[in-house]
Amino acid sequence: MKRLLLITVLFTVAYTAYNSHAPIILNLSNSFFISGLIYLFIALFSYVRNIGFFKTLSYHLYRKRQADKQDDALNAAGGTSEQHQQKKIELHEYTAQLGKSKWSNKLFYLFSIPLLFCSCVLAFASM
């Protein structure tokens, strides 16, 4: 939480310094909107990553990467495929493994929604 606050403050200061010709309220509104939108996209991305269909796609990409690694190892070692068989995990094992490392998007929602709301309020105040 402290990191997101620090990132937001640093971005706001840098954006305000870069656009010093515009009014301060407009600069605050724009910087809050940009950082709030970025946090919202991160939260939505982590939500989409945790949905079942995308887990299935991720599993198939994992299987493809494992097959490519195995082929590369076979080519480098010059052995046969029976000598270098690796255990491939099944879909339910892969899903359980992803469930352990589930991303939490609560913090990003807690930052993005108030930032977007403050941005709207400041934008109307600057008119």
Backbone hydrogen bonds, N-H to C=O, Kabsch-Sander energy under -0.5 kcal/mol:
donor,donor_aa,acceptor,acceptor_aa,energy
5,L,1,M,-2.0
6,L,2,K,-2.4
7,I,3,R,-2.9
8,T,4,L,-2.5
9,V,5,L,-2.5
10,L,6,L,-2.7
11,F,7,I,-2.6
12,T,8,T,-2.4
13,V,9,V,-2.5
14,A,10,L,-2.5
15,Y,11,F,-2.9
16,T,12,T,-2.4
17,A,13,V,-2.3
18,Y,14,A,-2.3
19,N,15,Y,-2.2
20,S,17,A,-0.8
22,A,19,N,-1.3
27,N,23,P,-2.1
28,L,24,I,-2.5
29,S,25,I,-2.4
30,N,26,L,-2.6
31,S,27,N,-2.6
32,F,28,L,-2.5
33,F,29,S,-2.2
34,I,30,N,-2.5
35,S,31,S,-2.4
36,G,32,F,-2.4
37,L,33,F,-2.4
38,I,34,I,-2.2
39,Y,35,S,-2.4
40,L,36,G,-2.1
41,F,37,L,-2.3
42,I,38,I,-2.1
43,A,39,Y,-2.2
44,L,40,L,-2.5
45,F,41,F,-2.4
46,S,42,I,-2.2
47,Y,43,A,-1.6
48,V,44,L,-2.4
49,R,45,F,-2.2
50,N,46,S,-1.0
51,I,48,V,-1.3
55,K,51,I,-1.5
56,T,52,G,-2.0
57,L,53,F,-2.0
58,S,54,F,-2.3
59,Y,55,K,-2.3
60,H,56,T,-2.1
61,L,57,L,-2.1
62,Y,58,S,-2.2
63,R,59,Y,-2.5
64,K,60,H,-2.0
65,R,61,L,-2.4
66,Q,62,Y,-2.5
67,A,63,R,-2.3
68,D,64,K,-2.3
69,K,65,R,-2.5
70,Q,66,Q,-2.3
71,D,67,A,-2.4
72,D,68,D,-2.4
73,A,69,K,-2.4
74,L,70,Q,-2.3
75,N,71,D,-2.4
76,A,72,D,-2.2
77,A,73,A,-2.4
78,G,74,L,-2.3
79,G,74,L,-0.7
83,Q,80,T,-0.6
84,H,80,T,-0.8
85,Q,82,E,-0.6
94,Y,90,E,-2.4
95,T,91,L,-2.7
96,A,92,H,-1.9
97,Q,93,E,-2.1
98,L,94,Y,-2.3
99,G,95,T,-2.2
100,K,96,A,-1.2
101,S,97,Q,-0.9
102,K,99,G,-1.0
105,N,103,W,-0.5
109,Y,105,N,-1.9
110,L,106,K,-2.5
111,F,107,L,-1.3
112,S,108,F,-2.9
113,I,109,Y,-1.9
115,L,111,F,-1.6
116,L,112,S,-2.6
117,F,113,I,-2.2
118,C,114,P,-2.8
119,S,115,L,-2.1
120,C,116,L,-2.0
121,V,117,F,-2.3
122,L,118,C,-2.7
123,A,119,S,-2.2
124,F,120,C,-2.1
125,A,121,V,-1.9
126,S,122,L,-1.7
127,M,124,F,-0.7
